[in-house]
């Protein structure tokens, strides 16, 4: 046998020995019982929703966490989810599985032996990877963003495993990494014969994770080598690769370089437009803070990519100055000027927004509504997604003005607007259409879901207490609902959408008011009969 063959054999022996040591270690993290049983259950073809709900229900604390996140801004569902059975039904088994495994992974114990391994930073970066992967794949129509979140959370599982099972060996890797001369995977392959991506893959496979989760862990540093004919697995691998670049913008000492690489690679891999790339970067820190809150991770408020790059550019511009000149006051002064300029820009935007708002009700005005609906219909045509529209009208509004005066009428209009706004999603558009009529745009919402939203609004108005100066005013409203799905990439007819809702509203009024009518060939009714 040649010297090269002997050396290669020795390499494989060392690699297999390390893998055996890791998988047989008493310190190997283990998933909670419910999570482990859930993986086994969902690997069966005949698994039913009731079986999944019944299993998760055995862990009361886990149920509460899943229901809490289901009702949070993380999903923005219009209806309230009150049970794990309903969560499984509404979210689907894959989404609930991702939530359960995410909570389980975030509950794993801190490694005992490692000293250089920063456990808190690891969880922060893992959550940032999850949020980034979710944002990235969210740009692809039909992508399973919940599973993308879980894949991102797990992509550096191998680091945690190495820190737990072979702390001394991993300490040597971290010590070498601190020199900043080579990347982590190169160091791991030299010192351990296996990198953390391979370790993470082997452990996820050992835990019986599906291939759609375990293979992206293996290839997240080299997605072009992903050996799979499954487009979903390839997309996950690519998204994890990009999420790792984005996380390094947030946490590394070279944010400008990783920003350049992320922008370039996102356009190369997924053909993202500059606007899509910018949208991902703008929302990264906001979604990270939201996820940390929902998953109970204690961490400082995240900084925006814009602020991180700005500070890095300032520091770069000062590198050529003498040490005495590079002082804290100078950096802070330059940042203060930049902040002042941003605040001035933001205030100008506020002034611009005021021109779009109805002064009495606080809702958007008709001009802004018309522009927003045009933009939403164009976006829907590009993404082939639904747009729904609701037209609401206060019942017998003239009586308020005739019997109580216009000041009371103005009060009712303002309070009515507040009730509607409180029961809509952040990105829905509420506008005063004219007089006592209000228009509501619901992006990415089917006609059926829009009907439920309208019924929710109708009920909220009916039960609200419109009190002024000790006098209670009973208020009800009627609602007309219409919806459209673009065909062949064409922009839907705005006038037809508005007209359909207006006709449905007229039917609701004609049928006795305080009702919801849905446009269509066969009129559908909601609300009081």
Order of alpha helices (4+ residues) and beta strands (2+ residues): alpha-alpha-alpha-alpha-alpha-alpha-alpha-alpha-alpha-alpha-alpha-alpha-alpha-alpha-alpha-alpha-alpha-alpha-alpha-beta-alpha-alpha-beta-beta-alpha-beta-beta-beta-alpha-beta-beta
